[in-house]
């Protein structure tokens, strides 16, 4: 018998996901430096017909395991090498991740709680942003979510398979999170006996069969160079030592979470506390979700290298908590939940708009009028939420938030990001470069721009440290092209600038030719 409600809800989730994640997916250039790295590495896999050893600029690249490269390479085969194809796996897995959350939520709690959880996840700000990004975070989050929900639903082999795929996506973090979250849950809830029913031996064999082969082959071909670079630097060293100055900020992820989970941050504290205090039959589920989110947050807070995208794996459990809590408040007709959250939401909107106005003033003057339009969109949303909350209209509050986020995100990608794209991507500069290049002289490219330059020009260029531009120019003989940050070009002494022909400046990037006597 066909469950019409099930398929209708899946259709709703996929429709919202399309409007949030797929809309305008390929219209913006790949943003430097991360998106071009993944796109170019996948492209070189195809060009070299080597799907084991990732390469970039023709050299072996040990930064990440191959899963996302494989997915992008597959998309390139289907759609051609384009921005859309590079981002397609993230958008697809984001949509499937929301459906996965619905299917799990309806079994753990009920159908409405599952649907609410899926919609909360799909429309949260950071999930939207990363669903449109050619990076590994959505893929890792999808497999981790699959593994941890499989554990809750006692799907043991699915748990091991998804955990293994997470390891093939981003390395040891896949098994670390699964082991730490499940282990801590079993310990705190006194359910250590469950280990006997988790098929540890056969599950371990399945996990190893999926996770180990790529690592073993890489070690066989590349030896300790692979181990030292991938495990030593990209995992251990980056955890212990900050790669960015933000690594020293212990509170870094607090504002990231507040803004990243918008607009549902308004319900977050209530849902989190409710999950801890829950005495109902779903108590073990909500405790597990709290542990899941907390482990991810604390792990990356301790890590010395911090990036906005790292805490994405905590969004699915938070979405499930919010979906469960909102459904419970709805059933119990607790209108106070809506009233409190509407006040918090208004504060969040003011803070978000203040941040947008500040960023707009710094990044580009033409952004300011656009930020004013976002203010109108969000303040109309605030007014709607307030009115619906004080009428105790639970369904209306959910619908208003979803529609508001669809309009808000659509405005971001169609109006605001195109204004910023020339300063965030090297594509426009590469188009100018192709018109000026003589086809034979060497090209020196700042490290930050090199992946995008390679993807859009097909030339690796020669890596240039921008802060060493003066020395690099002086050391060159004959004619050379340079792509560097505008500020470093402007700081070159007059004696050198006299020998330079400036070809173009695109936002913060300069393209010039230097010809030594």
Secondary structure by P-SEA (a helix, b strand, c coil): ccaaaaaaaaaaaaaaaaacccccccccccccccaaaaaaaaaaaaaaccccccccccccccccccaaaaaaaaaaaaccccccccaaaaaaaaaaaaaaaaaaaaaaccaaaaaaaaaaaaacaaaaaaaaccccaaaaaaaaaaaaaaaaacaaaaaaaaaaaaaacccaaaaaaaaaaaaaaaaaacccccccccaaaaaaaaaaacccaaaaaaaacccccccccccccccaaaaaccccccccccccaaaaaaaaacccccaaaaaaaaaaaccccaaaaaaaaaaaaaaaaaaaaacccccccccccaaaaaaaaaaaaaaaaaaaccaaaaaaaaaaaaaaaaaaaaaaaaaaaaccccaaaaaaaaaaaaaaaaaaaaaaaaaccaaaaaaaaaaaaaaaaaaaaacccccccccccaaaaaaaaaaccccccbbbbcccaaaaaaaacccccccccccaaaaaaaacccbbbbbccaaaaaaccaaaaaacccccccccbbbbccccc
